[in-house]
Amino acid sequence: MKNYLRYGAALLAALMGAMAIGAGGTVLLLGRDPGYTVIEWLPYYNVGAGILSLLVTSVLIWRRHAWAMPLAVVTFVAHSAVLGALLTALRDTVASESITAMVIRAVSWAVILGLMWAAGTGSSGRD
């Protein structure tokens, strides 16, 4: 059962990473106008966090690597901090779509952390 929890956490991390890359990448690489005001640095953040989530953190979670839990915590804290900035300092300029996306990311990473904790991913040894 613990393996399923860990694999679920890894797959959710990969999915969230791919979605973040897609959201930021269409603005940066394709120049797509999403139809709302985009804060200049946010697509770069989305792509960077997405690449880290998809190519590094999800793989480490899957393999039960010692760095999986610390990277997952950092990702959650980063998304939460960006969400806090969007809700406070940038509340007059940020689009509601950006806030919704960041809420989804923060909540998803809280779920990922919960799955990892329940699976014991942060501990040494194998199941």
The first five atom37 places (N, CA, C, CB, O) and aatype in JSON, in Angstrom:
{
  "aatype": [12, 11, 2, 18, 10, 1, 18, 7, 0, 0, 10, 10, 0, 0, 10, 12, 7, 0, 12, 0, 9, 7, 0, 7, 7, 16, 19, 10, 10, 10, 7, 1, 3, 14, 7, 18, 16, 19, 9, 6, 17, 10, 14, 18, 18, 2, 19, 7, 0, 7, 9, 10, 15, 10, 10, 19, 16, 15, 19, 10, 9, 17, 1, 1, 8, 0, 17, 0, 12, 14, 10, 0, 19, 19, 16, 13, 19, 0, 8, 15, 0, 19, 10, 7, 0, 10, 10, 16, 0, 10, 1, 3, 16, 19, 0, 15, 6, 15, 9, 16, 0, 12, 19, 9, 1, 0, 19, 15, 17, 0, 19, 9, 10, 7, 10, 12, 17, 0, 0, 7, 16, 7, 15, 15, 7, 1, 3],
  "atom_mask": [
    [1, 1, 1, 1, 1],
    [1, 1, 1, 1, 1],
    [1, 1, 1, 1, 1],
    [1, 1, 1, 1, 1],
    [1, 1, 1, 1, 1],
    [1, 1, 1, 1, 1],
    [1, 1, 1, 1, 1],
    [1, 1, 1, 0, 1],
    [1, 1, 1, 1, 1],
    [1, 1, 1, 1, 1],
    [1, 1, 1, 1, 1],
    [1, 1, 1, 1, 1],
    [1, 1, 1, 1, 1],
    [1, 1, 1, 1, 1],
    [1, 1, 1, 1, 1],
    [1, 1, 1, 1, 1],
    [1, 1, 1, 0, 1],
    [1, 1, 1, 1, 1],
    [1, 1, 1, 1, 1],
    [1, 1, 1, 1, 1],
    [1, 1, 1, 1, 1],
    [1, 1, 1, 0, 1],
    [1, 1, 1, 1, 1],
    [1, 1, 1, 0, 1],
    [1, 1, 1, 0, 1],
    [1, 1, 1, 1, 1],
    [1, 1, 1, 1, 1],
    [1, 1, 1, 1, 1],
    [1, 1, 1, 1, 1],
    [1, 1, 1, 1, 1],
    [1, 1, 1, 0, 1],
    [1, 1, 1, 1, 1],
    [1, 1, 1, 1, 1],
    [1, 1, 1, 1, 1],
    [1, 1, 1, 0, 1],
    [1, 1, 1, 1, 1],
    [1, 1, 1, 1, 1],
    [1, 1, 1, 1, 1],
    [1, 1, 1, 1, 1],
    [1, 1, 1, 1, 1],
    [1, 1, 1, 1, 1],
    [1, 1, 1, 1, 1],
    [1, 1, 1, 1, 1],
    [1, 1, 1, 1, 1],
    [1, 1, 1, 1, 1],
    [1, 1, 1, 1, 1],
    [1, 1, 1, 1, 1],
    [1, 1, 1, 0, 1],
    [1, 1, 1, 1, 1],
    [1, 1, 1, 0, 1],
    [1, 1, 1, 1, 1],
    [1, 1, 1, 1, 1],
    [1, 1, 1, 1, 1],
    [1, 1, 1, 1, 1],
    [1, 1, 1, 1, 1],
    [1, 1, 1, 1, 1],
    [1, 1, 1, 1, 1],
    [1, 1, 1, 1, 1],
    [1, 1, 1, 1, 1],
    [1, 1, 1, 1, 1],
    [1, 1, 1, 1, 1],
    [1, 1, 1, 1, 1],
    [1, 1, 1, 1, 1],
    [1, 1, 1, 1, 1],
    [1, 1, 1, 1, 1],
    [1, 1, 1, 1, 1],
    [1, 1, 1, 1, 1],
    [1, 1, 1, 1, 1],
    [1, 1, 1, 1, 1],
    [1, 1, 1, 1, 1],
    [1, 1, 1, 1, 1],
    [1, 1, 1, 1, 1],
    [1, 1, 1, 1, 1],
    [1, 1, 1, 1, 1],
    [1, 1, 1, 1, 1],
    [1, 1, 1, 1, 1],
    [1, 1, 1, 1, 1],
    [1, 1, 1, 1, 1],
    [1, 1, 1, 1, 1],
    [1, 1, 1, 1, 1],
    [1, 1, 1, 1, 1],
    [1, 1, 1, 1, 1],
    [1, 1, 1, 1, 1],
    [1, 1, 1, 0, 1],
    [1, 1, 1, 1, 1],
    [1, 1, 1, 1, 1],
    [1, 1, 1, 1, 1],
    [1, 1, 1, 1, 1],
    [1, 1, 1, 1, 1],
    [1, 1, 1, 1, 1],
    [1, 1, 1, 1, 1],
    [1, 1, 1, 1, 1],
    [1, 1, 1, 1, 1],
    [1, 1, 1, 1, 1],
    [1, 1, 1, 1, 1],
    [1, 1, 1, 1, 1],
    [1, 1, 1, 1, 1],
    [1, 1, 1, 1, 1],
    [1, 1, 1, 1, 1],
    [1, 1, 1, 1, 1],
    [1, 1, 1, 1, 1],
    [1, 1, 1, 1, 1],
    [1, 1, 1, 1, 1],
    [1, 1, 1, 1, 1],
    [1, 1, 1, 1, 1],
    [1, 1, 1, 1, 1],
    [1, 1, 1, 1, 1],
    [1, 1, 1, 1, 1],
    [1, 1, 1, 1, 1],
    [1, 1, 1, 1, 1],
    [1, 1, 1, 1, 1],
    [1, 1, 1, 1, 1],
    [1, 1, 1, 1, 1],
    [1, 1, 1, 0, 1],
    [1, 1, 1, 1, 1],
    [1, 1, 1, 1, 1],
    [1, 1, 1, 1, 1],
    [1, 1, 1, 1, 1],
    [1, 1, 1, 1, 1],
    [1, 1, 1, 0, 1],
    [1, 1, 1, 1, 1],
    [1, 1, 1, 0, 1],
    [1, 1, 1, 1, 1],
    [1, 1, 1, 1, 1],
    [1, 1, 1, 0, 1],
    [1, 1, 1, 1, 1],
    [1, 1, 1, 1, 1]
  ],
  "atom_positions": [
    [[0.82, -1.2, 0.0], [0.0, 0.0, 0.0], [0.86, 1.26, 0.0], [-0.93, 0.0, 1.2], [0.55, 2.24, -0.67]],
    [[1.94, 1.22, 0.76], [2.81, 2.4, 0.84], [3.42, 2.74, -0.51], [3.91, 2.17, 1.87], [3.61, 3.92, -0.84]],
    [[3.73, 1.72, -1.31], [4.27, 1.98, -2.64], [3.27, 2.73, -3.5], [4.67, 0.67, -3.33], [3.64, 3.63, -4.24]],
    [[1.98, 2.35, -3.4], [0.95, 3.03, -4.17], [0.84, 4.5, -3.78], [-0.39, 2.34, -3.99], [0.65, 5.36, -4.64]],
    [[0.96, 4.78, -2.51], [0.91, 6.17, -2.06], [2.09, 6.96, -2.62], [0.92, 6.24, -0.51], [1.94, 8.09, -3.09]],
    [[3.27, 6.36, -2.56], [4.46, 7.02, -3.08], [4.37, 7.23, -4.58], [5.71, 6.21, -2.73], [4.7, 8.3, -5.08]],
    [[3.93, 6.2, -5.3], [3.79, 6.33, -6.75], [2.73, 7.37, -7.11], [3.43, 4.98, -7.39], [2.89, 8.12, -8.07]],
    [[1.66, 7.41, -6.34], [0.63, 8.43, -6.56], [1.18, 9.82, -6.35], [0.0, 0.0, 0.0], [0.87, 10.74, -7.12]],
    [[1.99, 9.99, -5.32], [2.62, 11.29, -5.06], [3.54, 11.68, -6.21], [3.41, 11.26, -3.73], [3.55, 12.83, -6.64]],
    [[4.31, 10.72, -6.69], [5.23, 10.99, -7.8], [4.48, 11.37, -9.07], [6.12, 9.77, -8.06], [4.88, 12.3, -9.77]],
    [[3.4, 10.65, -9.36], [2.62, 10.95, -10.56], [1.93, 12.3, -10.46], [1.58, 9.85, -10.8], [1.86, 13.04, -11.44]],
    [[1.41, 12.63, -9.28], [0.79, 13.94, -9.09], [1.84, 15.05, -9.22], [0.1, 14.02, -7.71], [1.55, 16.1, -9.8]],
    [[3.03, 14.84, -8.69], [4.11, 15.82, -8.84], [4.48, 16.02, -10.31], [5.35, 15.37, -8.04], [4.7, 17.14, -10.75]],
    [[4.54, 14.92, -11.05], [4.86, 15.01, -12.49], [3.74, 15.74, -13.24], [5.07, 13.6, -13.09], [4.01, 16.58, -14.1]],
    [[2.49, 15.43, -12.9], [1.36, 16.09, -13.55], [1.36, 17.59, -13.26], [0.04, 15.47, -13.07], [1.16, 18.39, -14.17]],
    [[1.58, 17.96, -12.01], [1.59, 19.38, -11.66], [2.75, 20.09, -12.35], [1.7, 19.56, -10.12], [2.61, 21.24, -12.79]],
    [[3.88, 19.42, -12.46], [5.02, 20.0, -13.17], [4.72, 20.22, -14.64], [0.0, 0.0, 0.0], [5.03, 21.27, -15.19]],
    [[4.12, 19.21, -15.28], [3.79, 19.32, -16.7], [2.77, 20.43, -16.93], [3.24, 17.98, -17.23], [2.87, 21.18, -17.91]],
    [[1.81, 20.54, -16.04], [0.8, 21.6, -16.19], [1.42, 22.99, -16.02], [-0.34, 21.4, -15.17], [1.06, 23.92, -16.73]],
    [[2.35, 23.12, -15.08], [3.0, 24.41, -14.87], [3.86, 24.78, -16.08], [3.86, 24.38, -13.6], [3.9, 25.94, -16.49]],
    [[4.55, 23.8, -16.64], [5.35, 24.05, -17.84], [4.44, 24.48, -18.99], [6.16, 22.78, -18.24], [4.75, 25.41, -19.73]],
    [[3.33, 23.8, -19.12], [2.39, 24.14, -20.17], [1.82, 25.55, -20.01], [0.0, 0.0, 0.0], [1.73, 26.3, -20.98]],
    [[1.45, 25.89, -18.79], [0.87, 27.21, -18.54], [1.88, 28.32, -18.79], [0.35, 27.3, -17.11], [1.57, 29.3, -19.48]],
    [[3.07, 28.18, -18.26], [4.09, 29.21, -18.45], [4.72, 29.18, -19.82], [0.0, 0.0, 0.0], [5.05, 30.22, -20.39]],
    [[4.89, 27.97, -20.36], [5.55, 27.82, -21.64], [4.78, 28.4, -22.8], [0.0, 0.0, 0.0], [5.38, 28.96, -23.73]],
    [[3.45, 28.29, -22.77], [2.67, 28.87, -23.87], [2.79, 30.38, -23.91], [1.21, 28.46, -23.75], [2.72, 30.98, -24.98]],
    [[2.96, 30.99, -22.75], [3.13, 32.45, -22.7], [4.54, 32.82, -23.13], [2.83, 33.0, -21.27], [4.73, 33.75, -23.93]],
    [[5.55, 32.11, -22.61], [6.95, 32.46, -22.89], [7.4, 32.07, -24.29], [7.85, 31.82, -21.88], [7.96, 32.88, -25.01]],
    [[7.15, 30.83, -24.67], [7.68, 30.32, -25.92], [6.8, 30.64, -27.13], [7.86, 28.83, -25.82], [7.31, 30.93, -28.21]],
    [[5.5, 30.59, -26.93], [4.59, 30.8, -28.04], [4.04, 32.22, -28.09], [3.45, 29.82, -27.96], [3.4, 32.62, -29.06]],
    [[4.28, 32.97, -27.03], [3.78, 34.34, -26.97], [2.27, 34.41, -26.89], [0.0, 0.0, 0.0], [1.68, 35.43, -27.24]],
    [[1.64, 33.34, -26.45], [0.19, 33.29, -26.35], [-0.33, 34.27, -25.31], [-0.27, 31.88, -26.01], [0.16, 34.32, -24.18]],
    [[-1.33, 35.04, -25.69], [-1.99, 35.96, -24.77], [-3.11, 35.19, -24.08], [-2.53, 37.24, -25.52], [-4.08, 34.8, -24.74]],
    [[-3.01, 34.98, -22.77], [-4.04, 34.19, -22.09], [-5.36, 34.94, -21.91], [-3.52, 33.75, -20.74], [-6.35, 34.35, -21.47]],
    [[-5.39, 36.23, -22.25], [-6.62, 36.99, -22.13], [-6.76, 37.72, -20.81], [0.0, 0.0, 0.0], [-7.82, 38.27, -20.5]],
    [[-5.71, 37.73, -20.03], [-5.7, 38.47, -18.76], [-4.28, 38.97, -18.52], [-6.2, 37.58, -17.57], [-3.34, 38.53, -19.17]],
    [[-4.15, 39.88, -17.57], [-2.85, 40.46, -17.26], [-1.93, 39.41, -16.66], [-3.0, 41.64, -16.3], [-2.28, 38.73, -15.7]],
    [[-0.75, 39.29, -17.24], [0.24, 38.32, -16.76], [1.36, 39.1, -16.06], [0.82, 37.44, -17.93], [1.95, 40.0, -16.65]],
    [[1.63, 38.76, -14.82], [2.75, 39.36, -14.1], [4.02, 38.84, -14.75], [2.71, 39.04, -12.56], [4.18, 37.63, -14.93]],
    [[4.93, 39.73, -15.09], [6.08, 39.41, -15.94], [6.89, 38.2, -15.49], [6.97, 40.59, -16.0], [7.28, 37.39, -16.33]],
    [[7.15, 38.05, -14.2], [8.02, 37.0, -13.72], [7.29, 35.66, -13.49], [8.67, 37.44, -12.45], [7.93, 34.62, -13.38]],
    [[5.96, 35.69, -13.43], [5.21, 34.48, -13.07], [5.36, 33.33, -14.07], [3.76, 34.82, -12.92], [5.51, 32.19, -13.64]],
    [[5.32, 33.57, -15.39], [5.55, 32.45, -16.32], [6.93, 31.82, -16.16], [5.37, 32.92, -17.75], [7.08, 30.6, -16.3]],
    [[7.94, 32.62, -15.86], [9.29, 32.08, -15.64], [9.3, 31.19, -14.39], [10.33, 33.22, -15.5], [9.89, 30.11, -14.39]],
    [[8.64, 31.66, -13.36], [8.53, 30.86, -12.14], [7.81, 29.54, -12.43], [7.77, 31.66, -11.04], [8.27, 28.47, -12.03]],
    [[6.69, 29.63, -13.15], [5.91, 28.43, -13.47], [6.74, 27.41, -14.24], [4.68, 28.8, -14.28], [6.72, 26.23, -13.91]],
    [[7.46, 27.86, -15.25], [8.27, 26.95, -16.05], [9.41, 26.36, -15.22], [8.83, 27.68, -17.29], [9.65, 25.16, -15.27]],
    [[10.09, 27.19, -14.46], [11.2, 26.7, -13.63], [10.73, 25.7, -12.58], [0.0, 0.0, 0.0], [11.33, 24.64, -12.43]],
    [[9.66, 26.03, -11.86], [9.13, 25.12, -10.86], [8.58, 23.86, -11.52], [8.02, 25.8, -10.03], [8.7, 22.76, -10.97]],
    [[7.99, 24.01, -12.68], [7.45, 22.86, -13.4], [8.53, 21.89, -13.84], [0.0, 0.0, 0.0], [8.39, 20.68, -13.7]],
    [[9.62, 22.43, -14.38], [10.74, 21.58, -14.8], [11.32, 20.84, -13.61], [11.83, 22.42, -15.5], [11.59, 19.65, -13.68]],
    [[11.52, 21.55, -12.52], [12.05, 20.93, -11.3], [11.11, 19.82, -10.82], [12.25, 21.98, -10.19], [11.56, 18.73, -10.46]],
    [[9.81, 20.1, -10.82], [8.83, 19.11, -10.36], [8.78, 17.88, -11.26], [7.45, 19.73, -10.28], [8.78, 16.75, -10.78]],
    [[8.74, 18.12, -12.57], [8.59, 17.03, -13.53], [9.85, 16.18, -13.66], [8.21, 17.58, -14.88], [9.78, 14.95, -13.65]],
    [[10.99, 16.83, -13.79], [12.22, 16.11, -14.11], [13.06, 15.7, -12.91], [13.05, 16.93, -15.01], [13.9, 14.81, -13.01]],
    [[12.84, 16.35, -11.77], [13.67, 16.04, -10.61], [12.84, 15.48, -9.45], [14.43, 17.28, -10.16], [13.0, 14.32, -9.07]],
    [[11.97, 16.31, -8.9], [11.27, 15.92, -7.68], [10.41, 14.67, -7.87], [10.4, 17.06, -7.19], [10.44, 13.78, -7.03]],
    [[9.64, 14.6, -8.95], [8.79, 13.42, -9.15], [9.62, 12.15, -9.28], [7.91, 13.61, -10.4], [9.23, 11.09, -8.78]],
    [[10.76, 12.24, -9.95], [11.64, 11.07, -10.1], [12.21, 10.66, -8.75], [12.79, 11.38, -11.09], [12.29, 9.47, -8.44]],
    [[12.61, 11.64, -7.96], [13.16, 11.31, -6.63], [12.11, 10.71, -5.72], [13.75, 12.57, -5.99], [12.41, 9.81, -4.93]],
    [[10.87, 11.2, -5.82], [9.79, 10.61, -5.03], [9.59, 9.15, -5.46], [8.46, 11.42, -5.2], [9.5, 8.25, -4.62]],
    [[9.52, 8.93, -6.76], [9.31, 7.58, -7.3], [10.38, 6.62, -6.8], [9.3, 7.6, -8.85], [10.09, 5.48, -6.44]],
    [[11.62, 7.1, -6.78], [12.75, 6.25, -6.38], [13.0, 6.25, -4.88], [14.01, 6.71, -7.09], [13.92, 5.58, -4.4]],
    [[12.19, 6.98, -4.14], [12.32, 7.07, -2.67], [13.7, 7.57, -2.26], [12.04, 5.7, -2.03], [14.32, 7.04, -1.33]],
    [[14.15, 8.56, -2.94], [15.46, 9.15, -2.68], [15.39, 10.04, -1.43], [15.94, 9.98, -3.91], [14.34, 10.58, -1.09]],
    [[16.51, 10.16, -0.75], [16.57, 10.96, 0.48], [16.23, 12.43, 0.24], [17.95, 10.84, 1.09], [15.76, 13.11, 1.16]],
    [[16.46, 12.94, -0.97], [16.18, 14.35, -1.26], [14.72, 14.59, -1.67], [17.09, 14.83, -2.37], [14.33, 15.74, -1.86]],
    [[13.92, 13.55, -1.8], [12.54, 13.7, -2.26], [11.72, 14.57, -1.31], [11.89, 12.34, -2.4], [11.08, 15.53, -1.75]],
    [[11.74, 14.26, -0.04], [10.94, 15.02, 0.92], [11.41, 16.47, 1.04], [10.99, 14.35, 2.3], [10.58, 17.37, 1.0]],
    [[12.73, 16.73, 1.18], [13.15, 18.13, 1.24], [12.76, 18.94, 0.0], [14.66, 18.19, 1.43], [12.34, 20.09, 0.13]],
    [[12.89, 18.35, -1.19], [12.51, 19.08, -2.41], [11.01, 19.3, -2.48], [12.99, 18.33, -3.64], [10.56, 20.35, -2.95]],
    [[10.24, 18.34, -2.04], [8.79, 18.5, -2.02], [8.38, 19.61, -1.05], [8.1, 17.18, -1.64], [7.49, 20.4, -1.35]],
    [[9.04, 19.66, 0.09], [8.75, 20.73, 1.06], [9.12, 22.09, 0.47], [9.52, 20.49, 2.38], [8.35, 23.04, 0.59]],
    [[10.28, 22.18, -0.15], [10.7, 23.44, -0.78], [9.7, 23.87, -1.85], [12.1, 23.3, -1.39], [9.36, 25.05, -1.94]],
    [[9.24, 22.93, -2.65], [8.27, 23.25, -3.7], [6.97, 23.76, -3.1], [8.0, 22.02, -4.58], [6.41, 24.76, -3.56]],
    [[6.48, 23.08, -2.07], [5.26, 23.53, -1.39], [5.43, 24.92, -0.79], [4.87, 22.54, -0.29], [4.55, 25.77, -0.95]],
    [[6.53, 25.15, -0.12], [6.79, 26.46, 0.5], [6.9, 27.54, -0.57], [8.08, 26.41, 1.35], [6.39, 28.65, -0.39]],
    [[7.57, 27.23, -1.68], [7.71, 28.21, -2.76], [6.35, 28.58, -3.34], [8.63, 27.66, -3.87], [6.05, 29.76, -3.52]],
    [[5.53, 27.58, -3.63], [4.19, 27.86, -4.16], [3.35, 28.65, -3.15], [3.47, 26.55, -4.54], [2.62, 29.56, -3.53]],
    [[3.47, 28.3, -1.88], [2.72, 29.01, -0.85], [3.19, 30.46, -0.72], [2.86, 28.3, 0.49], [2.38, 31.36, -0.53]],
    [[4.5, 30.67, -0.83], [5.04, 32.04, -0.76], [4.59, 32.87, -1.95], [6.57, 32.01, -0.69], [4.22, 34.04, -1.79]],
    [[4.62, 32.28, -3.14], [4.15, 33.0, -4.33], [2.66, 33.3, -4.19], [4.43, 32.18, -5.62], [2.22, 34.4, -4.52]],
    [[1.9, 32.34, -3.72], [0.47, 32.57, -3.5], [0.26, 33.71, -2.5], [-0.21, 31.29, -2.99], [-0.59, 34.57, -2.71]],
    [[1.05, 33.72, -1.43], [0.96, 34.81, -0.45], [1.26, 36.16, -1.07], [0.0, 0.0, 0.0], [0.59, 37.15, -0.78]],
    [[2.28, 36.2, -1.94], [2.62, 37.45, -2.62], [1.5, 37.89, -3.56], [3.93, 37.3, -3.41], [1.17, 39.08, -3.64]],
    [[0.9, 36.93, -4.26], [-0.18, 37.26, -5.18], [-1.4, 37.79, -4.43], [-0.57, 36.04, -6.0], [-2.12, 38.67, -4.93]],
    [[-1.64, 37.26, -3.24], [-2.81, 37.67, -2.47], [-2.59, 38.95, -1.68], [-3.2, 36.57, -1.53], [-3.56, 39.57, -1.22]],
    [[-1.35, 39.36, -1.51], [-1.08, 40.56, -0.69], [-0.48, 41.67, -1.54], [-0.13, 40.22, 0.47], [-1.19, 42.58, -1.97]],
    [[0.8, 41.6, -1.79], [1.5, 42.69, -2.45], [1.03, 42.92, -3.89], [2.99, 42.42, -2.45], [1.07, 44.04, -4.38]],
    [[0.58, 41.86, -4.55], [0.21, 41.98, -5.96], [-1.29, 41.86, -6.2], [0.92, 40.92, -6.77], [-1.73, 41.7, -7.34]],
    [[-2.08, 41.93, -5.15], [-3.51, 41.67, -5.27], [-4.23, 42.61, -6.23], [-4.14, 41.77, -3.92], [-5.27, 42.25, -6.77]],
    [[-3.7, 43.81, -6.44], [-4.36, 44.77, -7.33], [-4.01, 44.55, -8.8], [-3.98, 46.17, -6.93], [-4.68, 45.1, -9.68]],
    [[-2.97, 43.75, -9.08], [-2.56, 43.56, -10.47], [-2.7, 42.13, -10.96], [-1.14, 43.99, -10.62], [-2.69, 41.9, -12.17]],
    [[-2.84, 41.17, -10.06], [-2.85, 39.77, -10.46], [-4.24, 39.35, -10.94], [-2.4, 38.88, -9.29], [-5.26, 39.79, -10.42]],
    [[-4.25, 38.5, -11.95], [-5.5, 37.97, -12.47], [-6.01, 36.85, -11.56], [-5.31, 37.44, -13.92], [-5.22, 36.13, -10.94]],
    [[-7.31, 36.72, -11.48], [-7.9, 35.67, -10.64], [-7.47, 34.28, -11.12], [-9.43, 35.79, -10.64], [-7.36, 33.36, -10.31]],
    [[-7.23, 34.12, -12.42], [-6.77, 32.83, -12.96], [-5.41, 32.44, -12.4], [-6.7, 32.89, -14.49], [-5.15, 31.27, -12.15]],
    [[-4.55, 33.44, -12.21], [-3.22, 33.16, -11.64], [-3.35, 32.74, -10.19], [-2.32, 34.39, -11.75], [-2.63, 31.84, -9.74]],
    [[-4.24, 33.37, -9.45], [-4.45, 32.99, -8.05], [-5.02, 31.57, -7.98], [-5.4, 34.0, -7.36], [-4.57, 30.76, -7.17]],
    [[-6.01, 31.29, -8.81], [-6.6, 29.94, -8.83], [-5.55, 28.88, -9.13], [-7.73, 29.86, -9.86], [-5.5, 27.85, -8.47]],
    [[-4.72, 29.14, -10.13], [-3.67, 28.17, -10.49], [-2.7, 27.95, -9.34], [-2.9, 28.65, -11.73], [-2.29, 26.82, -9.07]],
    [[-2.33, 29.02, -8.65], [-1.38, 28.88, -7.54], [-2.03, 28.19, -6.34], [-0.83, 30.25, -7.14], [-1.35, 27.46, -5.62]],
    [[-3.31, 28.41, -6.11], [-4.02, 27.69, -5.05], [-4.01, 26.19, -5.37], [-5.48, 28.21, -4.9], [-3.75, 25.37, -4.49]],
    [[-4.3, 25.86, -6.62], [-4.3, 24.45, -7.03], [-2.91, 23.84, -6.82], [-4.74, 24.31, -8.5], [-2.8, 22.72, -6.34]],
    [[-1.86, 24.58, -7.18], [-0.5, 24.06, -7.0], [-0.18, 23.86, -5.52], [0.53, 25.02, -7.64], [0.34, 22.81, -5.14]],
    [[-0.48, 24.85, -4.7], [-0.16, 24.75, -3.26], [-0.93, 23.59, -2.62], [-0.5, 26.07, -2.55], [-0.36, 22.82, -1.85]],
    [[-2.21, 23.48, -2.93], [-3.01, 22.39, -2.35], [-2.51, 21.04, -2.87], [-4.51, 22.57, -2.69], [-2.42, 20.08, -2.1]],
    [[-2.19, 20.96, -4.15], [-1.68, 19.7, -4.71], [-0.38, 19.28, -4.03], [-1.45, 19.84, -6.22], [-0.19, 18.1, -3.73]],
    [[0.5, 20.23, -3.79], [1.76, 19.89, -3.12], [1.54, 19.55, -1.65], [2.75, 21.04, -3.24], [2.32, 18.78, -1.09]],
    [[0.52, 20.1, -1.02], [0.18, 19.66, 0.34], [-0.29, 18.21, 0.3], [-0.93, 20.58, 0.96], [0.06, 17.42, 1.18]],
    [[-1.08, 17.85, -0.7], [-1.52, 16.46, -0.86], [-0.32, 15.55, -1.13], [-2.55, 16.34, -2.01], [-0.22, 14.47, -0.55]],
    [[0.58, 15.99, -2.0], [1.79, 15.21, -2.3], [2.58, 14.96, -1.02], [2.67, 15.94, -3.33], [3.03, 13.84, -0.77]],
    [[2.76, 15.99, -0.22], [3.48, 15.83, 1.05], [2.75, 14.85, 1.97], [3.65, 17.18, 1.75], [3.39, 14.04, 2.64]],
    [[1.43, 14.94, 2.01], [0.65, 14.01, 2.83], [0.81, 12.57, 2.37], [0.0, 0.0, 0.0], [0.96, 11.66, 3.19]],
    [[0.78, 12.37, 1.07], [0.98, 11.02, 0.53], [2.37, 10.5, 0.84], [0.75, 11.0, -0.99], [2.55, 9.34, 1.21]],
    [[3.36, 11.37, 0.7], [4.73, 10.97, 1.0], [4.9, 10.62, 2.47], [5.71, 12.07, 0.62], [5.55, 9.64, 2.82]],
    [[4.3, 11.43, 3.32], [4.39, 11.17, 4.76], [3.74, 9.83, 5.09], [3.72, 12.31, 5.57], [4.29, 9.01, 5.83]],
    [[2.53, 9.61, 4.51], [1.81, 8.36, 4.79], [2.58, 7.15, 4.26], [0.41, 8.4, 4.17], [2.51, 6.06, 4.83]],
    [[3.31, 7.35, 3.16], [4.09, 6.25, 2.59], [5.44, 6.07, 3.27], [4.31, 6.48, 1.11], [6.12, 5.07, 3.06]],
    [[5.82, 7.03, 4.08], [7.12, 6.94, 4.73], [8.27, 7.23, 3.78], [0.0, 0.0, 0.0], [9.38, 6.75, 4.0]],
    [[8.0, 8.0, 2.72], [9.01, 8.28, 1.69], [10.21, 9.01, 2.25], [8.4, 9.09, 0.58], [11.31, 8.87, 1.72]],
    [[10.02, 9.78, 3.29], [11.14, 10.56, 3.82], [12.1, 9.76, 4.66], [0.0, 0.0, 0.0], [13.17, 10.25, 5.03]],
    [[11.75, 8.5, 4.99], [12.62, 7.7, 5.83], [13.57, 6.87, 5.01], [11.81, 6.82, 6.73], [13.4, 6.72, 3.8]],
    [[14.57, 6.33, 5.67], [15.55, 5.49, 4.97], [15.04, 4.07, 4.88], [16.91, 5.53, 5.68], [14.15, 3.67, 5.63]],
    [[15.59, 3.32, 3.98], [15.2, 1.93, 3.82], [14.08, 1.74, 2.83], [0.0, 0.0, 0.0], [13.53, 2.71, 2.31]],
    [[13.75, 0.51, 2.57], [12.68, 0.17, 1.61], [11.47, -0.4, 2.34], [13.2, -0.85, 0.56], [11.57, -0.83, 3.49]],
    [[10.33, -0.4, 1.65], [9.11, -0.98, 2.22], [9.23, -2.48, 2.35], [7.9, -0.64, 1.36], [8.3, -3.13, 2.82]]
  ]
}
